[in-house]
């Protein structure tokens, strides 16, 4: 995984983050991987569970410091990220992969033999600023609204862009589908460009993204559903059962969630 200079080591001697222009609450640095202690921290997360407003308060200053916000679930049965077998050594770089090639490969593996890959969905019109939408979804996940996370904590990750966060921390949640998360990161980059997504939440095997340009028609939703099926077959095979049923829930939806068995 190609990396940028990592500002997180500064937090070891400056836990408030003042040297980075931040005002951090108490938190901890995570450097534990499937191969032992990594040579530098992979992420920082707050000690307390997230509350509405935390993302907005920290997101912009963190961006100026080269850090990307994301909610990390510490409330699952597998514990927090230090227990997730993070595998940064296995990750390539998302920019080295072509999103459509990745999706077509998965489609050919999982779709019926007579179903041809339909190609990438067209980009709808943005109906919100992607970063504003991300803050709204983060607040909903941290509040009393529906949540896939038992205890979301605000985290900061050194990454070029939001789509790179899963690969940057060596997240292995989709390992039964793909063990190089950077390949899925290439798809997330494409979704950033076409749908204004931001990665807002990561659990042991769950990913949630905000969507600033959701599909607005059945045809658009079915095109997106095909990409979701290739990206995460379990969403359909262990969920709605058909692409058509799954697509109906994508129209106007501002958050997409994915779960890998």
Backbone as CSV, one residue per row, in Angstrom:
resi,resn,N_x,N_y,N_z,CA_x,CA_y,CA_z,C_x,C_y,C_z
1,UNK,0.842,-1.190,0.000,0.000,0.000,0.000,0.884,1.248,0.000
2,UNK,0.779,2.071,-1.031,1.534,3.327,-1.073,0.986,4.281,-0.017
3,UNK,1.865,4.929,0.686,1.429,5.765,1.802,1.961,7.183,1.680
4,UNK,1.257,8.102,2.332,1.709,9.471,2.495,2.458,9.575,3.816
5,UNK,3.168,10.688,4.060,3.730,10.894,5.393,2.623,10.787,6.441
6,UNK,2.889,10.034,7.492,1.872,9.737,8.499,2.014,10.701,9.680
7,UNK,1.006,11.560,9.924,1.107,12.486,11.054,0.780,11.853,12.400
8,UNK,0.251,10.626,12.412,-0.200,10.038,13.672,0.904,9.828,14.707
9,UNK,2.146,9.490,14.325,3.162,9.322,15.375,3.345,10.545,16.267
10,UNK,3.026,11.730,15.761,3.150,12.934,16.589,2.220,12.888,17.792
11,UNK,1.111,12.112,17.661,0.148,12.073,18.757,0.661,11.287,19.961
12,UNK,1.731,10.510,19.776,2.288,9.770,20.906,2.814,10.717,21.974
13,UNK,3.432,11.823,21.540,3.950,12.806,22.491,3.050,14.034,22.604
14,UNK,2.048,14.117,21.738,1.142,15.263,21.718,-0.287,14.748,21.546
15,UNK,-0.836,14.073,22.569,-2.142,13.421,22.414,-3.290,14.382,22.137
16,UNK,-3.124,15.662,22.433,-4.185,16.630,22.133,-4.218,16.996,20.652
17,UNK,-3.129,16.714,19.930,-3.063,17.028,18.512,-2.817,18.480,18.199
18,UNK,-2.403,19.282,19.173,-2.209,20.725,18.929,-1.165,20.984,17.848
19,UNK,-0.130,20.161,17.805,0.907,20.363,16.793,0.384,20.135,15.379
20,UNK,-0.768,19.451,15.273,-1.395,19.212,13.974,-2.580,20.147,13.733
21,UNK,-2.773,21.102,14.627,-3.905,22.007,14.500,-5.224,21.406,14.943
22,UNK,-5.165,20.394,15.802,-6.361,19.688,16.245,-6.589,19.900,17.740
23,UNK,-7.805,19.635,18.161,-8.157,19.592,19.583,-8.836,18.253,19.832
24,UNK,-8.027,17.248,20.092,-8.537,15.889,20.190,-8.994,15.564,21.605
25,UNK,-10.065,14.785,21.718,-10.424,14.238,23.026,-9.476,13.098,23.368
26,UNK,-9.558,12.563,24.578,-8.737,11.388,24.891,-8.992,10.264,23.889
27,UNK,-7.934,9.567,23.519,-8.065,8.498,22.539,-6.852,7.601,22.559
28,UNK,-6.759,6.745,21.561,-5.625,5.826,21.504,-5.215,5.594,20.068
29,UNK,-3.942,5.282,19.908,-3.377,4.932,18.611,-3.399,3.417,18.452
30,UNK,-3.726,2.954,17.233,-3.795,1.521,16.949,-2.689,1.157,15.968
31,UNK,-1.834,0.204,16.363,-0.755,-0.251,15.496,-0.646,-1.773,15.472
32,UNK,-1.667,-2.475,15.984,-1.626,-3.931,16.035,-2.189,-4.524,14.748
33,UNK,-1.450,-5.462,14.152,-1.861,-6.091,12.904,-1.816,-7.608,13.052
34,UNK,-2.142,-8.302,11.954,-2.088,-9.760,11.978,-0.665,-10.281,12.087
35,UNK,0.311,-9.400,11.877,1.715,-9.790,11.985,2.400,-9.160,13.198
36,UNK,1.615,-8.656,14.115,2.178,-8.008,15.285,2.112,-6.501,15.172
37,UNK,2.965,-5.818,15.924,2.938,-4.361,15.953,3.479,-3.807,14.636
38,UNK,2.710,-2.908,14.016,3.114,-2.261,12.773,4.142,-1.186,13.086
39,UNK,4.897,-0.761,12.083,5.988,0.178,12.322,5.517,1.595,12.607
40,UNK,4.226,1.881,12.394,3.660,3.190,12.708,2.165,3.017,12.968
41,UNK,1.530,3.958,13.660,0.094,3.818,13.914,-0.700,3.814,12.609
42,UNK,-1.728,2.969,12.576,-2.617,2.896,11.420,-3.805,3.832,11.553
43,UNK,-4.211,4.093,12.784,-5.329,4.992,13.031,-5.313,5.440,14.478
44,UNK,-6.030,6.516,14.722,-6.331,6.987,16.072,-7.831,6.924,16.240
45,UNK,-8.307,6.525,17.438,-9.744,6.635,17.685,-10.009,7.192,19.077
46,UNK,-11.113,7.903,19.185,-11.507,8.508,20.446,-11.874,7.432,21.462
47,UNK,-11.651,7.738,22.729,-11.962,6.782,23.787,-13.462,6.664,24.017
48,UNK,-14.192,7.751,23.819,-15.642,7.741,24.034,-16.376,7.476,22.734
49,UNK,-17.579,6.916,22.859,-18.397,6.706,21.675,-18.742,8.048,21.039
50,UNK,-18.937,8.013,19.738,-19.212,9.239,18.989,-20.593,9.784,19.317
51,UNK,-20.711,11.089,19.198,-21.982,11.778,19.386,-22.225,12.678,18.187
52,UNK,-23.490,13.010,17.890,-23.756,13.927,16.782,-22.964,15.219,16.941
53,UNK,-22.375,15.666,15.871,-21.573,16.877,15.881,-20.085,16.626,15.942
54,UNK,-19.676,15.441,16.418,-18.236,15.154,16.521,-17.556,15.177,15.166
55,UNK,-18.199,14.568,14.168,-17.607,14.480,12.827,-17.372,15.874,12.259
56,UNK,-18.386,16.730,12.325,-18.260,18.079,11.764,-17.192,18.883,12.482
57,UNK,-17.100,18.713,13.806,-16.138,19.494,14.584,-14.705,19.125,14.252
58,UNK,-14.463,17.853,13.917,-13.091,17.398,13.737,-12.714,17.158,12.278
59,UNK,-13.708,16.966,11.413,-13.426,16.551,10.050,-12.566,17.508,9.257
60,UNK,-12.938,18.784,9.215,-12.189,19.753,8.405,-10.767,19.966,8.930
61,UNK,-10.574,20.198,10.239,-9.191,20.333,10.735,-8.363,19.077,10.489
62,UNK,-8.981,17.902,10.617,-8.248,16.667,10.371,-7.794,16.583,8.925
63,UNK,-8.668,17.004,8.006,-8.308,16.984,6.594,-7.090,17.841,6.306
64,UNK,-7.018,18.992,6.946,-5.854,19.860,6.738,-4.583,19.231,7.279
65,UNK,-4.727,18.320,8.237,-3.564,17.641,8.817,-3.223,16.355,8.078
66,UNK,-3.952,16.028,7.011,-3.685,14.815,6.260,-4.358,13.577,6.821
67,UNK,-5.440,13.787,7.567,-6.158,12.677,8.189,-7.613,12.679,7.735
68,UNK,-8.189,11.499,7.594,-9.561,11.338,7.115,-10.408,10.770,8.245
69,UNK,-11.567,11.375,8.552,-12.411,10.840,9.618,-13.199,9.615,9.162
70,UNK,-13.467,8.731,10.100,-14.320,7.565,9.862,-14.803,7.079,11.226
71,UNK,-15.981,6.483,11.270,-16.465,5.875,12.499,-16.011,4.412,12.530
72,UNK,-15.429,4.010,13.655,-14.953,2.647,13.850,-15.795,2.007,14.953
73,UNK,-16.303,0.802,14.700,-17.155,0.147,15.693,-16.314,-0.642,16.696
74,UNK,-16.443,-0.274,17.956,-15.774,-1.016,19.021,-16.750,-1.910,19.781
75,UNK,-18.004,-1.970,19.305,-19.024,-2.673,20.065,-19.417,-4.027,19.535
76,UNK,-18.756,-4.515,18.493,-19.097,-5.818,17.948,-18.519,-6.958,18.770
77,UNK,-18.956,-8.175,18.462,-18.481,-9.334,19.215,-16.996,-9.598,18.987
78,UNK,-16.437,-9.046,17.898,-15.015,-9.238,17.603,-14.147,-8.158,18.236
79,UNK,-14.727,-7.259,18.995,-13.956,-6.224,19.655,-13.604,-5.078,18.717
80,UNK,-12.566,-4.326,19.087,-12.153,-3.160,18.325,-11.094,-3.497,17.298
81,UNK,-10.582,-2.488,16.581,-9.690,-2.738,15.450,-8.378,-3.426,15.806
82,UNK,-7.935,-3.304,17.050,-6.701,-3.997,17.421,-6.900,-5.514,17.435
83,UNK,-8.165,-5.965,17.364,-8.478,-7.399,17.355,-9.018,-7.863,16.003
84,UNK,-8.957,-7.026,14.992,-9.549,-7.357,13.686,-8.589,-8.021,12.719
85,UNK,-7.372,-8.315,13.130,-6.368,-8.843,12.202,-6.174,-7.904,11.013
86,UNK,-5.954,-6.639,11.308,-5.630,-5.690,10.248,-4.377,-6.173,9.514
87,UNK,-4.379,-6.024,8.184,-3.302,-6.617,7.384,-2.752,-5.620,6.372
88,UNK,-2.139,-4.533,6.836,-1.629,-3.535,5.884,-0.573,-4.082,4.941
89,UNK,0.178,-5.087,5.356,1.228,-5.638,4.498,0.655,-6.331,3.264
90,UNK,-0.611,-6.748,3.331,-1.235,-7.453,2.201,-1.848,-6.498,1.183
91,UNK,-1.928,-5.215,1.521,-2.674,-4.295,0.682,-1.818,-3.687,-0.420
92,UNK,-2.374,-3.629,-1.609,-1.761,-2.877,-2.700,-2.293,-1.438,-2.627
93,UNK,-2.260,-0.725,-3.728,-2.691,0.676,-3.755,-3.952,0.790,-4.611
94,UNK,-5.043,1.384,-4.105,-6.284,1.454,-4.882,-6.108,2.060,-6.273
95,UNK,-5.207,3.034,-6.382,-4.997,3.681,-7.669,-4.354,2.795,-8.721
96,UNK,-3.874,1.609,-8.321,-3.265,0.690,-9.271,-4.284,-0.254,-9.917
97,UNK,-5.547,-0.114,-9.567,-6.580,-1.013,-10.074,-7.644,-0.221,-10.828
98,UNK,-8.253,-0.865,-11.802,-9.347,-0.269,-12.562,-10.666,-0.767,-11.988
99,UNK,-11.534,0.156,-11.588,-12.767,-0.213,-10.904,-13.638,-1.130,-11.752
100,UNK,-13.789,-0.810,-13.029,-14.667,-1.651,-13.850,-14.090,-3.041,-14.034
101,UNK,-12.786,-3.145,-14.186,-12.178,-4.470,-14.317,-12.388,-5.295,-13.051
102,UNK,-12.253,-4.652,-11.896,-12.469,-5.352,-10.622,-13.901,-5.850,-10.548
103,UNK,-14.870,-4.980,-10.827,-16.273,-5.361,-10.731,-16.628,-6.440,-11.751
104,UNK,-16.105,-6.324,-12.959,-16.404,-7.339,-13.974,-15.854,-8.699,-13.563
105,UNK,-14.651,-8.727,-12.968,-14.087,-9.983,-12.481,-15.015,-10.627,-11.449
106,UNK,-15.479,-9.835,-10.500,-16.372,-10.370,-9.479,-17.709,-10.799,-10.084
107,UNK,-18.225,-10.009,-11.009,-19.496,-10.335,-11.653,-19.407,-11.699,-12.337
108,UNK,-18.338,-11.938,-13.072,-18.181,-13.204,-13.775,-18.057,-14.377,-12.804
109,UNK,-17.564,-14.103,-11.609,-17.439,-15.156,-10.602,-18.772,-15.488,-9.956
110,UNK,-19.629,-14.467,-9.745,-20.822,-14.653,-8.935,-22.135,-14.663,-9.719
111,UNK,-22.192,-14.047,-10.855,-23.448,-13.978,-11.606,-23.707,-15.283,-12.350
112,UNK,-24.944,-15.476,-12.763,-25.294,-16.651,-13.561,-24.560,-16.594,-14.903
113,UNK,-24.353,-17.771,-15.500,-23.549,-17.853,-16.720,-24.132,-17.026,-17.861
114,UNK,-25.458,-16.895,-17.910,-26.075,-16.181,-19.030,-26.255,-14.689,-18.760
115,UNK,-25.720,-14.202,-17.637,-25.854,-12.781,-17.297,-24.542,-12.068,-17.609
116,UNK,-24.565,-11.222,-18.598,-23.372,-10.474,-18.969,-23.197,-9.261,-18.059
117,UNK,-21.948,-8.898,-17.844,-21.645,-7.696,-17.062,-22.260,-6.478,-17.757
118,UNK,-23.105,-5.698,-17.069,-23.795,-4.585,-17.723,-22.967,-3.318,-17.864
119,UNK,-21.790,-3.283,-17.282,-20.977,-2.070,-17.325,-21.275,-1.154,-16.157
120,UNK,-20.461,-0.116,-16.019,-20.627,0.824,-14.910,-21.892,1.653,-15.079
121,UNK,-22.523,1.947,-13.953,-23.702,2.816,-13.954,-23.287,4.251,-14.252
122,UNK,-24.172,4.986,-14.908,-23.928,6.409,-15.147,-23.986,7.174,-13.832
123,UNK,-23.341,8.317,-13.803,-23.322,9.145,-12.600,-24.558,10.033,-12.544
124,UNK,-25.380,9.913,-11.496,-26.501,10.836,-11.340,-25.994,12.231,-10.950
125,UNK,-26.919,13.166,-10.831,-26.573,14.524,-10.418,-26.437,14.588,-8.905
126,UNK,-25.381,15.234,-8.429,-25.231,15.437,-6.984,-26.426,16.222,-6.451
127,UNK,-26.988,15.766,-5.338,-28.047,16.550,-4.712,-27.646,17.055,-3.333
128,UNK,-26.344,16.901,-3.014,-25.803,17.430,-1.751,-24.292,17.510,-1.877
129,UNK,-23.674,18.351,-1.046,-22.222,18.352,-0.954,-21.793,17.032,-0.302
130,UNK,-20.869,16.284,-0.914,-20.501,14.976,-0.362,-20.010,15.017,1.075
131,UNK,-19.266,16.044,1.449,-18.755,16.112,2.819,-19.854,16.481,3.811
132,UNK,-20.783,17.314,3.373,-21.928,17.637,4.234,-22.792,16.399,4.432
133,UNK,-23.030,15.657,3.345,-23.820,14.431,3.460,-23.128,13.428,4.375
134,UNK,-21.801,13.319,4.273,-21.067,12.404,5.142,-21.264,12.763,6.611
135,UNK,-21.195,14.052,6.933,-21.387,14.486,8.318,-22.800,14.158,8.797
136,UNK,-23.787,14.317,7.924,-25.172,13.996,8.288,-25.339,12.509,8.584
137,UNK,-24.755,11.669,7.743,-24.869,10.225,7.954,-24.089,9.807,9.194
138,UNK,-22.919,10.395,9.395,-22.149,10.081,10.600,-22.935,10.441,11.851
139,UNK,-23.608,11.581,11.832,-24.419,11.972,12.981,-25.556,10.976,13.208
140,UNK,-26.169,10.498,12.116,-27.250,9.529,12.250,-26.740,8.211,12.836
141,UNK,-25.564,7.763,12.393,-25.005,6.526,12.916,-24.580,6.660,14.370
142,UNK,-24.160,7.873,14.744,-23.724,8.112,16.120,-24.882,8.441,17.048
143,UNK,-26.036,8.766,16.474,-27.191,9.154,17.275,-28.123,7.994,17.542
144,UNK,-29.415,8.293,17.584,-30.403,7.272,17.928,-31.059,6.663,16.699
145,UNK,-30.605,7.052,15.518,-31.166,6.490,14.311,-30.672,5.076,14.077
146,UNK,-31.140,4.439,12.988,-30.691,3.074,12.675,-29.175,3.034,12.535
147,UNK,-28.572,1.996,13.095,-27.113,1.887,13.051,-26.699,0.437,12.930
148,UNK,-25.650,0.211,12.166,-25.071,-1.123,12.050,-23.963,-1.319,13.066
149,UNK,-23.747,-0.337,13.939,-22.616,-0.373,14.849,-23.095,-0.318,16.294
150,UNK,-22.477,-1.161,17.133,-22.847,-1.164,18.531,-22.278,0.013,19.289
151,UNK,-21.055,0.400,18.968,-20.385,1.497,19.678,-19.452,2.219,18.721
152,UNK,-19.995,3.115,17.875,-19.135,3.830,16.932,-18.263,4.870,17.626
153,UNK,-16.983,4.859,17.324,-16.042,5.834,17.843,-15.440,6.589,16.672
154,UNK,-15.290,7.894,16.809,-14.667,8.668,15.747,-13.189,8.319,15.656
155,UNK,-12.731,8.062,14.438,-11.336,7.714,14.201,-10.762,8.612,13.126
156,UNK,-9.450,8.693,13.081,-8.722,9.444,12.062,-7.692,8.522,11.425
157,UNK,-7.637,8.561,10.088,-6.769,7.656,9.329,-5.930,8.468,8.348
158,UNK,-4.624,8.223,8.278,-3.805,8.895,7.254,-4.089,8.280,5.885
159,UNK,-4.727,9.034,5.006,-5.102,8.524,3.691,-5.262,9.683,2.734
160,UNK,-5.122,9.390,1.439,-5.278,10.416,0.426,-6.727,10.884,0.301
161,UNK,-7.672,9.963,0.467,-9.077,10.277,0.284,-9.891,9.255,1.060
162,UNK,-11.150,9.558,1.245,-12.001,8.696,2.051,-12.038,7.264,1.527
163,UNK,-12.106,7.108,0.209,-12.195,5.769,-0.374,-10.997,4.898,-0.039
164,UNK,-9.874,5.492,0.302,-8.654,4.737,0.590,-8.572,4.250,2.032
165,UNK,-9.488,4.690,2.880,-9.386,4.385,4.312,-9.349,2.890,4.591
166,UNK,-10.254,2.063,4.027,-10.194,0.632,4.367,-8.847,-0.001,4.050
167,UNK,-8.292,0.285,2.872,-6.995,-0.295,2.525,-5.877,0.301,3.364
168,UNK,-5.983,1.589,3.699,-4.921,2.249,4.465,-4.736,1.626,5.839
169,UNK,-5.813,1.156,6.448,-5.686,0.518,7.766,-5.491,-0.991,7.656
170,UNK,-5.491,-1.506,6.421,-5.338,-2.950,6.249,-6.559,-3.737,6.650
171,UNK,-7.733,-3.131,6.469,-8.993,-3.767,6.883,-9.225,-5.046,6.090
172,UNK,-9.547,-6.125,6.787,-9.739,-7.417,6.142,-11.175,-7.913,6.275
173,UNK,-12.117,-7.016,6.475,-13.515,-7.410,6.608,-14.051,-8.212,5.436
174,UNK,-13.682,-7.872,4.187,-14.196,-8.627,3.038,-13.321,-9.819,2.651
175,UNK,-12.509,-10.360,3.569,-11.488,-11.331,3.204,-12.069,-12.565,2.530
176,UNK,-13.302,-12.960,2.857,-13.890,-14.131,2.210,-14.321,-13.839,0.771
177,UNK,-14.293,-12.559,0.397,-14.635,-12.156,-0.967,-13.397,-11.669,-1.717
178,UNK,-12.540,-10.916,-1.013,-11.323,-10.351,-1.602,-10.342,-10.044,-0.476
179,UNK,-9.127,-10.593,-0.585,-8.173,-10.369,0.512,-7.274,-9.164,0.299
180,UNK,-7.344,-8.522,-0.871,-6.653,-7.255,-1.093,-7.711,-6.155,-1.156
181,UNK,-7.957,-5.528,-0.021,-9.037,-4.546,0.068,-8.811,-3.357,-0.855
182,UNK,-7.576,-3.152,-1.318,-7.313,-2.050,-2.246,-8.084,-2.222,-3.554
183,UNK,-8.375,-3.457,-3.960,-9.168,-3.673,-5.174,-10.591,-3.131,-4.963
184,UNK,-11.145,-3.377,-3.791,-12.446,-2.787,-3.483,-12.312,-1.277,-3.321
185,UNK,-11.151,-0.824,-2.850,-10.903,0.607,-2.727,-10.946,1.311,-4.069
186,UNK,-10.532,0.623,-5.139,-10.633,1.215,-6.474,-12.089,1.465,-6.836
187,UNK,-12.967,0.548,-6.438,-14.403,0.737,-6.678,-14.922,1.898,-5.833
188,UNK,-14.500,1.972,-4.586,-14.915,3.087,-3.731,-14.469,4.422,-4.323
189,UNK,-13.281,4.456,-4.897,-12.826,5.696,-5.559,-13.759,6.056,-6.715
190,UNK,-14.130,5.064,-7.494,-15.041,5.307,-8.610,-16.393,5.804,-8.099
191,UNK,-16.857,5.232,-7.000,-18.125,5.702,-6.417,-17.995,7.104,-5.845
192,UNK,-16.832,7.438,-5.320,-16.605,8.825,-4.897,-16.802,9.769,-6.076
193,UNK,-16.218,9.396,-7.196,-16.274,10.266,-8.378,-17.672,10.326,-8.976
194,UNK,-18.391,9.207,-8.989,-19.682,9.167,-9.665,-20.866,9.460,-8.748
195,UNK,-20.796,9.027,-7.482,-21.945,9.135,-6.587,-21.680,9.995,-5.355
196,UNK,-20.487,10.583,-5.254,-20.181,11.429,-4.104,-20.190,10.669,-2.795
197,UNK,-19.721,9.396,-2.813,-19.734,8.637,-1.558,-18.567,9.058,-0.669
198,UNK,-18.732,8.819,0.612,-17.655,8.912,1.586,-17.763,7.692,2.499
199,UNK,-16.633,7.103,2.841,-16.628,6.005,3.807,-16.871,6.610,5.190
200,UNK,-18.004,6.278,5.799,-18.324,6.873,7.103,-18.242,5.885,8.253
201,UNK,-18.320,4.574,7.983,-18.299,3.629,9.088,-17.682,2.301,8.713
202,UNK,-16.864,1.753,9.603,-16.235,0.454,9.401,-16.376,-0.360,10.687
203,UNK,-16.914,-1.575,10.532,-16.930,-2.550,11.611,-16.046,-3.717,11.235
204,UNK,-16.116,-4.798,11.989,-15.269,-5.964,11.716,-15.478,-6.471,10.291
205,UNK,-16.735,-6.552,9.838,-17.023,-7.025,8.481,-18.120,-6.199,7.821
206,UNK,-18.289,-4.961,8.280,-19.347,-4.082,7.790,-18.742,-2.767,7.327
207,UNK,-19.258,-2.254,6.229,-18.823,-0.974,5.681,-20.057,-0.138,5.379
208,UNK,-20.043,1.133,5.769,-21.141,2.053,5.462,-20.585,3.283,4.774
209,UNK,-21.234,3.707,3.695,-20.804,4.900,2.969,-21.987,5.836,2.802
210,UNK,-21.718,7.134,2.883,-22.738,8.137,2.589,-22.795,8.334,1.080
211,UNK,-23.948,8.792,0.585,-24.162,8.915,-0.861,-24.775,10.280,-1.155
212,UNK,-24.054,11.094,-1.917,-24.534,12.431,-2.256,-25.246,12.475,-3.603
213,UNK,-25.173,11.389,-4.378,-25.860,11.334,-5.674,-26.475,9.949,-5.838
214,UNK,-27.523,9.648,-5.070,-28.139,8.328,-5.176,-28.946,8.194,-6.467
215,UNK,-29.197,6.969,-6.914,-30.054,6.787,-8.083,-31.463,7.309,-7.805
216,UNK,-32.087,7.830,-8.845,-33.419,8.440,-8.681,-34.490,7.730,-9.497
217,UNK,-34.137,6.693,-10.225,-35.109,5.953,-11.025,-34.827,4.470,-10.905
218,UNK,-35.793,3.646,-11.336,-35.614,2.195,-11.287,-34.428,1.776,-12.150
219,UNK,-34.318,2.349,-13.345,-33.232,1.975,-14.243,-31.871,2.318,-13.635
220,UNK,-31.741,3.513,-13.050,-30.482,3.897,-12.416,-30.172,2.974,-11.243
221,UNK,-31.196,2.666,-10.439,-30.987,1.833,-9.262,-30.571,0.417,-9.643
222,UNK,-31.138,-0.115,-10.715,-30.767,-1.465,-11.132,-29.331,-1.505,-11.641
223,UNK,-28.890,-0.437,-12.282,-27.499,-0.374,-12.729,-26.545,-0.329,-11.534
224,UNK,-26.907,0.436,-10.509,-26.088,0.503,-9.296,-26.125,-0.833,-8.556
225,UNK,-27.294,-1.462,-8.518,-27.436,-2.747,-7.824,-26.498,-3.797,-8.406
226,UNK,-26.290,-3.763,-9.712,-25.360,-4.712,-10.325,-23.947,-4.510,-9.787
227,UNK,-23.540,-3.257,-9.617,-22.223,-2.983,-9.053,-22.146,-3.458,-7.600
228,UNK,-23.213,-3.226,-6.839,-23.233,-3.661,-5.441,-23.131,-5.182,-5.346
229,UNK,-23.809,-5.881,-6.265,-23.754,-7.343,-6.261,-22.326,-7.835,-6.487
230,UNK,-21.621,-7.218,-7.423,-20.238,-7.609,-7.671,-19.345,-7.241,-6.489
231,UNK,-19.580,-6.088,-5.909,-18.776,-5.574,-4.798,-18.985,-6.402,-3.536
232,UNK,-20.243,-6.787,-3.287,-20.598,-7.501,-2.051,-21.785,-8.420,-2.326
233,UNK,-21.547,-9.616,-2.872,-22.657,-10.513,-3.208,-23.570,-10.841,-2.035
234,UNK,-23.023,-10.872,-0.807,-23.837,-11.215,0.356,-24.990,-10.248,0.563
235,UNK,-24.851,-8.992,0.127,-25.954,-8.049,0.266,-27.217,-8.569,-0.410
236,UNK,-27.059,-9.260,-1.523,-28.211,-9.767,-2.256,-28.471,-11.226,-1.910
237,UNK,-27.435,-12.065,-1.959,-27.613,-13.498,-1.763,-28.100,-13.836,-0.355
238,UNK,-27.694,-13.060,0.634,-28.152,-13.283,2.004,-29.058,-12.149,2.478
239,UNK,-29.580,-11.386,1.525,-30.471,-10.273,1.857,-31.751,-10.346,1.063
240,UNK,-31.908,-9.434,0.105,-33.150,-9.320,-0.649,-33.404,-10.490,-1.582
241,UNK,-32.343,-11.182,-2.008,-32.503,-12.355,-2.853,-32.417,-12.090,-4.337
242,UNK,-32.887,-10.937,-4.801,-32.827,-10.604,-6.231,-32.303,-9.187,-6.408
243,UNK,-31.702,-8.935,-7.564,-31.213,-7.588,-7.861,-32.361,-6.599,-7.932
244,UNK,-33.499,-7.029,-8.484,-34.634,-6.117,-8.617,-35.142,-5.661,-7.250
245,UNK,-35.277,-6.597,-6.320,-35.746,-6.238,-4.977,-34.723,-5.357,-4.271
246,UNK,-33.465,-5.691,-4.444,-32.410,-4.892,-3.814,-32.397,-3.478,-4.385
247,UNK,-32.528,-3.366,-5.709,-32.473,-2.057,-6.363,-33.562,-1.132,-5.871
248,UNK,-34.715,-1.668,-5.545,-35.829,-0.813,-5.117,-35.494,-0.036,-3.857
249,UNK,-34.585,-0.571,-3.046,-34.196,0.123,-1.818,-33.091,1.136,-1.998
250,UNK,-32.557,1.242,-3.207,-31.466,2.182,-3.463,-31.952,3.547,-3.939
251,UNK,-33.184,3.621,-4.415,-33.680,4.874,-4.988,-33.747,5.956,-3.898
252,UNK,-32.992,7.011,-4.102,-32.980,8.121,-3.147,-32.300,7.827,-1.830
253,UNK,-31.666,6.673,-1.689,-31.043,6.280,-0.413,-29.712,6.998,-0.222
254,UNK,-29.515,7.568,0.974,-28.330,8.385,1.247,-27.216,7.633,1.959
255,UNK,-27.422,6.363,2.248,-26.367,5.558,2.863,-26.436,4.158,2.277
256,UNK,-25.278,3.626,1.889,-25.168,2.251,1.428,-24.370,1.472,2.472
257,UNK,-24.838,0.297,2.823,-24.098,-0.543,3.769,-23.807,-1.898,3.129
258,UNK,-22.679,-2.483,3.530,-22.229,-3.752,2.960,-21.754,-4.666,4.095
259,UNK,-22.070,-5.931,3.939,-21.683,-6.926,4.953,-21.196,-8.179,4.245
260,UNK,-20.024,-8.669,4.662,-19.443,-9.862,4.075,-19.459,-10.996,5.098
261,UNK,-19.990,-12.130,4.697,-20.076,-13.288,5.592,-18.681,-13.854,5.832
